[in-house]
Amino acid sequence: MLRRNPSGHRPQVHESAYVDHTAILCGKVIVHENVFIGPYAVIRADEVDEHGEMEPIVIGAHSNIQDGVVIHSKSGAAVNIGERTSIAHRAIVHGPCTVGDGAFIGFNSVLFNCSIGAGCVVRHNAVVDGCDLPPGFYVPSTERIGPKTDLATIARVSVAASEFSEDVARTNNELVLGYKKLQNEF
């Protein structure tokens, strides 16, 4: 469902993107080409800053926002999801936040007030709060990364983890095409 926010902004969704009919996109949301947005995802850009302004939530081309994901932002701050990026089931991305191209954010993970570099992998049930991860970092499941975390202790993404991320993105790109064909049958 596409909704206008109280400020009057409406989501802009590229015609090649697939948004499940149970998903909610509200306000200043920009969805680029060939994006998959799964069932019960909520992407809501409706809070404003002290001047009554807001930045958009942008979902880059060929990315996938899976089932039950929540993307929101505090006080109108920007959220940018890169291209070919996967946000897995029930993850929460709360702005201000940037997730780089080709990143993978695992099931139930939480991102807040952070920047995730290109090609990073944040595995399941992890939290990244208040820090910036450079490109190519690997956050293990259940890990908490914050402003006091020594990034020298964080591993780099392995070839296997990178291949997994690419496979998830590729699979969801195929789902976009399949669901777009079925879209008028529901």
N, C-alpha and C positions, 0 to 999 in steps of 0.2 A: 504494500500500500504506500503510495506517495502522498505525503501530507505537507501542507504549508505550515510554517512556524508562526508564532505570534508577530514576528517582524515582517511577515509577508513573503519570505523567501520560500521557493519551491525547489525540490531536487531536480537536477539536470542529469538525465540518464541517457547515455549513448544508445542508439537504436540496436546495436549489436550486443549489448549487455543483456544478461538474464537476471531478473530479480524475481525470486519465488513469491507467489501471491500472499504468503504468510509473513513475509519480511516487512518491516516498517522503515521507510526512509523519510525523515522529517527535516525540512528546512534547507539550509545552505549546504547541500551535499552535491558533489560533482562526481559522477561515475563515468569513467572513460570506456573505451571500446573493449569488447570481449571479456567483460568482468562477469564472474559468477557470484551471486549473492543468494545464499542458501536459506532454507526454511527458518523462520523465527529470528532471523538476524534483525537487530535494531541499530540503525545509524541515524543519530539525532543531533543536528546542529541547530540549537535553539537558544542557548544562553548568550547574553551580550556582555560586553565589557562595561567599564564605568562611563563610557561615552555613547553607549547604546549600539555599538558596532560588534561585528563578529567576523572571524575568518572562516573559510569553508572547511568542510571535511572533504578531502579529495581521495578517490580510490583510483590508482593508476591502472593503465591498460593491462589486460591479461592476468589480473589478480583474482584471487578468490577469497570471499568472505563466507565462511562456512556456517553451518547450523548453529543458531543460538548466540552468535557473536554479538557483543555490544560495543559500539564505537560512539563516544560522546566527548564533550570537551567542556572544561571549566572556563567560565567567563569569556566565552567567545574566542578562545585560543585555537590556533590552527591544528588540524590533524592531517597529515599527509601519508598515505600508504603508497609505496612505490609500485613500479611495474613488475609483473610476474611474481608477486608476493602472495604468500598464503597465510591467512589468519584462520587457524583451525578451530574446531568446535568449542563453543562456549568461552572463548578467550574474551578478555576485556581490554580495549585500547581506549585510554582516557587521556585526552589532550590537556595540556599541550604535548604533542607527540609526533615524531616522524619515524616512519619505518621505511628503510631503504629498498631499492630494487632487489628482487630475488631473495628476499628474506623469508624465513619460515617462523611463525609464532605458533607454538603448540597448544594442545587442548588445555583449557582452563587457565592459561597463563594470563598475567595481568601486567600491562604496561601503563605507566603514568609518569608524566613530566620527564620524558626521556627521548633520546634519539637512538634508533637501532640502525647501524650501518648496513650498507649493501651486503647481501650474501650471508648475513648473520643467521644463526639458528638458535632459537630460544625454545627449548623443549618443554614438555608438558608440565603444568602446575608450577611454573617458574614465575618469579616476580622481578621486574626491572622497574625501579622507582627512583627518579631523581638523578639519573646519570646518563652519560652518552657512551654507547658501545661503538667502537670503531668498526669498519667493515671486516667481515670474515670471522667474527667471534662466535664461540659455541657456549651456550648456557645450558648446563645439564638440567634434567628434570628436578623439580622441587627446590632449585637454587634461588636465593634471594640476592639480587644485585642492587646496591644502592650507592649513594655518593661516597661512602667510605670504603667501598670494595676496591681492593688492589687489582686493577685490570691485568697486571702481570701474571696473576694466578688463574686467569681465564684461558681456557684452551682455544685454539684456532679450529675452524670448521674442517672436519675431515672430508676426504673425497666421498666416503659413504654417506655422510650426513648431507653433503651438497647434492649428491645424486638423488637422495630421498626427497629433498626439497624440490628439485627440478621435476621429479616424477609426480609429486602431488600437484604442482602447478600445471603440468601437461595434462593430467587426468581431468582436472577441473576445467581446463580450456575445452576439452572434448565434451564435457557435460554441458557447457554453454551451448555448443552447436546442437547437441541432442535435445536439450530442453527447449531451445528456440523452435525446433521443428515441431515439438509437441504442444507448444504454447497455446495454440487455438483449439486444442482438443479438450482442455479442462473445463 
